[in-house]
Amino acid sequence: MTRMTMIQALRSAMDVMLERDPDVVVYGQDVGYFGGVFRCTEGLQAKHGRSRVFDAPISEGGIVGSAIGMAAYGLRPVVEVQFADYFYPASDQIVSEAARLRYRSAGDFTAPITIRMPCGGGIYGGQTHSQSPEALFTHVCGLRTVMPSNPYDAKGLLIASIENDDPVIFLEPKRLYNGPFDGHHERPVVPWAQHALGEVPEGHYTVPLDTAAVFRPGADVTVLTYGTMVFVSEAAALEAGVDAEIIDLRSLWPLDLPAIVASVQKTGRCVIVHEATRTSGFGAELAALVQEHCFYHLEAPIERVTGWDTPYPHALEWAYFPSPARVAAALRRAMES
C-alpha cells in the first residue's frame, strides 16, 4: 500500500493495465506528451511509448469513433474527454454506436471502451467546465456509468472498467482529485495523504462495477449519494447530529439495488444527494426505486438535495453547489417528519 491522490491512483490503474495487457491503448486531447490537463497520464507515454499512449485531435467525435473501431478489432481503448462538458459532439458515437454494438451484432462484436471524463464543480470552472451529466448516460441501454469518490475506489474501478467488455463512462469528480472535499470551501484543503482511503495498493486489483459501499454506517436515515457529495453528506450528518448511513453508490448503472433496499429498510428514511441539476437528475430514478421497493418501510417522505435547474454559475459557485447546510437541513426534515 502507498499513499496516492486520485490523480496518482488513476495513473497507476492505467499503468498497470498498459503493462498487463498489450491490447490497452490510452489517448485523447493532450494525454500523451503533456500528460493530461490534470496530469492523470503524466509519464505514461515516456514509459510505454507513443504507440500505446498518444495525443488526439480536438475532436471528441473522432476520439470516441476511432475507439469504437479499435474495440471492434480487439483493442481496449481508454480515452479521455478533457471535461465531461465536452462529450456532446461524441454523443452519437457513444449512444448509437458504442452502446448498441453488442446488441446490433447479436454478440459478434463488443465495445470494450473506457471513456474517462472529469466532472463536477467546486473549482470555479463556470458553466462549460462544471457539468455533471451522469443521468444522460444512465438512461442509455448498453452503457455502464461509474463515479468513484476516493483514490482506492478510483483505481479498482478503473481497472475493472478497462477489463470489462462493455463501454464504460468513467466520471471523475475533479474537486476530489487532490483530496476529499466536505463542501466548506473557506477551509484549507485536506490532502489524500491524511485520509484512510488515500492508501492504495500499487499492483493490480479491482472493485466490482455493480457494488455500492457503506461509506458511513448509521441507524437514523439513509443517504444515497456518490462522488464529491459523499464527503459533503458526511460533514452534514456530523453538523446535524444525525446518525446517517451514507451509501456511496460508486456504480450508477448497473446499480446495487440490494444495498440500497437493505439500508432504507433498516433506517426507514432516505435523503438523496447529488451535484447535478434536479429535474430528471439521477436522484429522481433513485427516489422512484426507493418508493417501489421500500414503500412500507418509509417513515418520512424521500428528500432530494441537488444542484439547481440552471447552468452552473461562475460568480455564484457556492450558491449552486449543494452545501453541507442544505444537506443537514434535509436530514433534519427527514428526522422530524
N, C-alpha and C positions, 0 to 999 in steps of 0.2 A: 504494500500500500504506500502511496505517496500523496502529498497534498497537491491538488490541482484546482485551478479555476475552471469554469465551464468551458472557456475557450481552449484551455490545455486538454481537458477531457475529450472534447470533440476532436481535436487534432490527434490525440492518442488513438481514438477509435479508428479514424481514417488511416493512420499509420499502421496499426495492427492489421487492418483488412488489406491494405496495399501489399504488405509483406506476406500475408496468409493466402491471398487469392490473386493470381495473375490476371484474372478477368475484371478486377476492380479498377476503374479509372475515376479520377477526380478532376472536374473542370467547371469553369464559369467565369464570370467577369472578375478579373484581377486576382484570381485564386492561385495562379502559378508563381511567377517571379515575385509579385508583390506580397503574396501570402494572404490575400483577402482583406476586405475593408476593415474587418475586426480581427485580422491576423489568425483566424482559425486554421488556415492551411499553411502557415509560415513554416518554411523549411522542408515541406514535403516534396516540392519539385527538385530541390537540390539533392534530396536523399533518393528519390525513386525515379527521377528522370522526366524529361519533357514529354515523353510519350504516355506517361501514366498520370501526370499532374500538369495541366496546361490551361492557358487563358482562352477565352472565347470572345467573339464579338459582342457588342452591346445589342443583343437580340435574344430576349427571353424565349420567344417562339422558336428560334433556331437552336438554342441550347437544349430545350426540352424535346423538340422534334428530332434532333440528332441523337439524343439519349434513347429515345424510343427505338430508333433504327439499330443502335448498338445493342440494346437489350434484346431485341428480337433475334439478333445473331449470336447471343450468348454472353455478352459482356454484362457487367454490373456497374452502370454509371452512378456516380454520386455527384450531383450537380448542385451548384449554389445559385440561387436567385438572390441578388445582393441585399435586397429588402423585400419582405413579403408584399409590400405595396406595389412591387413591380411585376407580380406574377400575371397580371391581367392580359398582356399580349400573348402569353403562353396558355391561356385558359382553354382554348380549343384543343391544343395538343394534350393537355392534362386530362380534360374531361372526355373528349370524343375519341381520343386515341389511346393514351396510356391506360386509363381506367377501363376501357372496353376491350382491350386486345385479347385477353384470355377468353372472354365471353364470345366475342365475334369469331374467334378462330376455333371454338369448341375445344379449347385447351391445347391446341397445337403450338401456340406462342404465348409467352408471358412477357411482362414488362417489369423486370426487377430493377426499378429505378428508385433512388432515394433523392428527393428534392429538398435541399436544406434552405430554410428561409428565416432570417432574423425577423422577429415580430414584436409588436407591442410598443408602448410608450415609456415615459419616465426619463427620456434622455433629451428632451426639447427638440425632437425631430420634426414636429409640425404634422400637418395633415397627410403628407406624402411619404413619411418615414416612421409612422407610429401605428399603422393599422394592425388589427387582429382579425384576420379573415378566416379563422378556423371553421366557422359554420358553413362557409361556402364549399369547403372540401368534405365535411362530414355528410353533406347532402348527396354526394356523388357516389353511386354504387361502384365498387371496384377499387376505391382508394382507401388506404389506411392513413389515419391522421394522428400524429404524435406530438406532444409538447412536454418536455422534461422541465423540472423545476430546480435541479441541482446537478452538480458535476457527476456524481456516481450514476444517477439515472441517465444522464445525457450520454455518457459513454456506452453503457449497457444497451440502451435503447437504439443508439445509432448503429452499433454492430448488429443488433437483431434486425434492424431495418435493412441494412445492406445485404444481409443473408436471406432476407425474405424474397419470395418470388413475385410478390405483388408490388405495385407502385406505392411508395410511402411519402406522404407530405410530412416533413420533419421541421416543425416550427420551434425556433429558439428565442425565448424572451431575452432581448438584448440587455434589459436592465439587470438581468441575473448573470451576465457573462463574467463579471469580476467579483461578485459577492451577492449574498442574499439581500433582499430589499423589503423592508416592512412597511413601506409607504410613507415613512417620515423623512421626506426629502431634506428637511432642515438639519438632520443629524449627520454625523460623519459616516462615510461608507464603511461597512463591515466587510473585510475580505473573506474569501472562502477558506483561507488558511486557518481561520478561527472558528470554523463550523465543522461539525462531525461529518456532514455529507460532502465535505471537500476532500475526504480520504477516498482515493480511487485506486483500484488495482492497476498495475502497469500493463498486464497482459490481456489476453482475450477473456471476456465474459459477456453474458447477455442478460438483459432484463426483458422478460416476456412482453410482447407488444400489446397484449389484451388484458393486462392486470393493473388494477389500481393499488395504491399503497395507503395504509392508515398512517398519515403523517403525524397526527396527534390523537391519541385515544381520549375518549370523553364519554360522558353519560347523558348530558343535558340536551344537546342539539347536534345534528349532523350538518357539517359544512361541505358542500360539493364544490370543488374548485380545481384549478390547475395553473401551471406557470407561476408568474410573479405573485398572483393572488394567494398562493399557498402561504407565503410569509406575511402578507398583509392580513390574512384571516387569522393567523396565529397571534399577531400583535393585537388584533381586535378582540379576540377571545380573552386575552390577558387583561386588556384595558376594561372590558365589560364585566370581568369577573364571572364569566360563563364557562362551564366545563364542556367545551365544544369538542366533538370528534371531527377532525379535519381529514377528509378523504382527498388525496391527491390523485386525480384520475389518470394522469400520465398519458394513457392511450385514450383518445377521444372516440375513435372508431377503429377497430371494434372496441366496445365499451364493456367494462367489467360490471355488468348489471348485478350479479350476485353480491358483490362487495357493497354496492350502493344500498340494495334492499336490506341486507343484514344490518347495516348501520342505522338506517332510518327506522326500521322495525324496533331496534333497540332503544333509540332516543325518542322517537315519536314526533320529532320536529326536524325541519330541514331549511337551511339557508343556502342559496346558490350564488356563487360569486365569480364573475369574470370581467375582464377589462373591455371586451368588445362591446359594440352598441347593443342596446337592449332588445329592440324589436327583431324578432326572428333570429336572435342570438342562440348559441348552443344551450344556454340556460333554459330556454323555452322547451327544448327537447328533454332536458333533464327533469324539468318540472312535470312534464307530461308522463314520463316514465315513473317518477315517484308517485304521482297520483294514481296511475294504473296499477302499480304493484304494491303500494303501501297505504292505500286509502284508509283501511280500517285501523291502521296503527297511528295515523296522524292525529295529533292533539292540537295543532295550530295550522293556520294557512302557510303554504310554502312562500318563503321570502326570496326575492332576487335583488342582488346588488350588482350593478353593471356600469359600463360607460353610458354616455348619453347618446341619443339619436341625432348626432351632429358630427361633422368632420372633426378630427382631433385638433383642438385649438393649440396654437403655438404659445400665445401670450397667457392663456388660462389653462396651462398644462394640468395643474393640480386641482382645478375645479372639475375637470373631466375624469381624471384618474380616480378609481374607487378607493377612497381613503379608509384607514382603519376606523375613523369616526363613523363613516357611513355603514361599514360592516358591523361595527359594535352596536349601532342603533338597530339594525335588522336583527341581530342576535337578541337584543333586549325585547323587541316586539314579539319575536317568536316565543320567548320565555313567558311573556306576560299574557299571551292570548289564551 
